[in-house]
Amino acid sequence: DSTIKIAIMIAAYQKTAEPASVEFTTLVKSMIAKSDNVATDELMRVSMDNNLGPIEVTKVIRQLGVTNTFLDGMFYIGAPLLTGIRTTANTRADVNTDPDPYNQTTATEIGTLLSDLYVCAQTGGGTFGAVFPGEISQDECKTMISMLTQNRIGTLIEAGLPDGTQIGHKHGWAIDPVDGMMHSVGDAGLVYTPGGNYVLTIF
């Protein structure tokens, strides 16, 4: 689902030198705030590779130590599956969630990426600084969180928060092409409260 766009955003900023172009920033905003799949594909083409952007995203995420999260194809209808990725999570024999072969994550891993993003925005360090020194700046992390706060949908985690609570999040869901039903829904975000800030991911 579209929570993978958090990973795409992080990879795009890692691949792009500061200051980012207006085109780049507009594409990120459309991807996060509007969940625009066309903008998502174009962002990968602009910042990574015309056809293999998803592989580049997966490489960046792997370098950050996240092993069950990947993107294996563009978002446009009919996009080819690029490699066919097997992970510890999608090869479990005890449970089968019928995962999308094009993109997968886990609640823990997307939460880890958000936590890394938060630490980077707060201190300029953390995992991003250790793995990609000088490549993802504190200002870029603040910008990414700002993008996440522009995703306003009025439902899911957002709907359960007290009025005035700040959240930066990305939601997503998958519609089954056969029966037209929504079988999976996800929301992953940073929640800012007087009692402390936290990461919350729900699938």
N, C-alpha and C positions, 0 to 999 in steps of 0.2 A: 504494500500500500504506500501511500504518499509520505508516510513518516520517513522513508528512505531519502526524501529530499533534504533532510537535515545533513545526512552524509554527503550528498551531492554538493550542497552549499559549502561544507567544510573543505572538500576536495577542490572545488572551484577556486576558493580563496587561496588555498595552498599553491595552486598552479598559476595564480595571477599576481603580477607585480603591482605594488602600490605606486601611485593611486589608481584605483580601478576606473575603467572608462564608464561613461554614462550608460552606454549600451549594456555593459556587464551588470551594473547596478540595477538597471531596469529589468533585466532578465531575472536576476535573483529575486527581486521584489515580486515579480509576476509568479515565479515558481512557488514562493513561500506564502505570500498574502492571498493569491488567487488560486494556488495549486494548479497553475497552467502547465499542462504537459508539453505543449508546443514550445513554450519558453524554456522548459527544463531541457528538452533535447537541444535547443539552440544554445543554451548556456554551456552544455558539454562540448558542443562543436566549437564555440568561441574560445573556451578556456582550456580544452584538452585535445580532442581529436574529432575529426569529422564523422567517423564511424565507430571508433573504439573508446569513446568517452566513458561508457559504463565500466570497461576494464580498468581504466585509469582511476575511477572512483574507488573500485574495489581494492586496487593496489594501495591507495592512500589509507583506506580504512584498515587494511591488514597491517600496515606499518604502525598504526596507532594501537595495535594489539587486539583488535576486534576481529574475531574469527568466524562468526556465524552470520555476519551482515555482509550483503553484497548486492550489486546491481549487475545484471547479465544481459541487458538489452535496452535499447531506446524505448521511449514511451509511445511512439506513434503506432497506430494499428498496423499489424503485419510485420513489425520489426523483428528481425531474426534473433533467435537466442544465440548468444555468441560462443559460449563455451560449455555450459552445463556444469554447474558448480555443486559439489557435494561437500557438506559440512557435518560436524558432529550433531548439530541440531536437526538437520533434515534427513539424516540417516538413522535416526532412533527407531528401534524396533518396537518399543513399548507404547509409543503414541504417534499418531499421524494427524497433523493438522491440515493436510492437503495444501502444502505451501506453494505459492506462486513461483514457478521456476525462474521468472525474470528478476524478482527482487525479494529479499528476505532480511529480517532482522529478528532480534529477541527484545523483550522488555528490558532486560538487564543491559544489553549492548547499546541500544539507542539511548538509554539513560546514562550510560558511561560516556558516550559522545557528548551529551548535553552537559554533564558534569565537567568534562574536560574543557568545553567551550566556556562555561561559567568561570572556572579557575583562570583561564586565559584572559577573560575580560576583566577579572578582578586584579590579577597580579602580572599578567603578561607572560607567565611561566606555565608550569604544569606539564602535562603530557605533550601538548602542541609544541611548547618551547623546547622540550627535551628531544623530540623526534624530528621536528622541523625548525631548527634554530634560525631565526631571522626570516622565516617564510610565512608565518601566520602571526601578525602583530596583535598587540593588545587592542589597538584601535579597530582592526578588522574583526576581532572577536566581539567587541562592543557593537559594531555594525551588524554582525550576524544576529546577535540577540535582539537588536532593534528591529531587524527584519521579522523575526519570530513574533514580536509583540504586535506586528501589523496583521497577523492572521486572526481575524475576528469573525467567528462563526456563531457565537451565542449558544452553542450546545457543547456536549461532552464535558471535559474538565472545566472549561470556561463557565458553563452553566452552574456548576457546583460550588463556585467560589463566592465569598461575600462580595458585595458591591464595592468597587474601587480597588479590588485586589489586582495587582499587575501580573500578567502571565505572558510568557513568550513560548509559543508552542507550534507544533505541526500535527495536524490530524490527517487521517487517511482511512479509506475503506475500499473494499474490493467488491465489485458487482459481478456476479456470475454470468458469463455470456449465454449460458444455456437457459437458466431459469429466471434471469433478471433480478435475482434476489441478492441482498447484501449479506454475505455470510461472515465477514470479518470487519471489525472497526478498531482503529487504534488512535491514540492521542498521546503525545509525548511532549512534556514541557517543563519550563523553569517557572516556579511560582515564588513570588516575592511577597513576604508577609512581615508584619511587625515582630512576630515571634521567631523569625528566621526564614531563610530562603531554602527551597528544596526542589529536587527533581521528582517528577511524577510521571510514570508511564503506565498506561492501561491499554490492554488489548482484549 
